[in-house]
Amino acid sequence: MTESHASSHLSNVQLQSLRQDLREQLEQRSRQLDDLRAQEQDSSGADGTWQELVVSITAAERAVAELSQACDRLAGDTYGRCAHCQGPIPFERLKIRPLARTCIDCQRRHEAA
Ligand SMILES: [Zn+2]
């Protein structure tokens, strides 16, 4: 009764696919963040665009941080587990929302609260 892959309900192929998605998104977001920072440097701050830039930069920074954390979780064995009930998050959900940290039940409970 030994199960070598007990730590993850996801197959290697599924993990590989999710890892690729995360990396692509991370690269995209990092590039976007670089662009925004360059724009911020050029901006005079005289009009309202600077504030919008700061908001966009903050959002992009957060996305980059969340994506790299997800990559770290994927490298370990905690990825794909619900943060609340420790239950497995289905691959179909992760494929749509690679950053999902809760299962659908917990998400609904959270939203209802
Ligand atoms: Zn859950």
Residues whose N, C-alpha, C, O or C-beta is under 5 A from the ligand:
A	BS01	ZN	C82 H84 C85 G87 T102 C103 C106
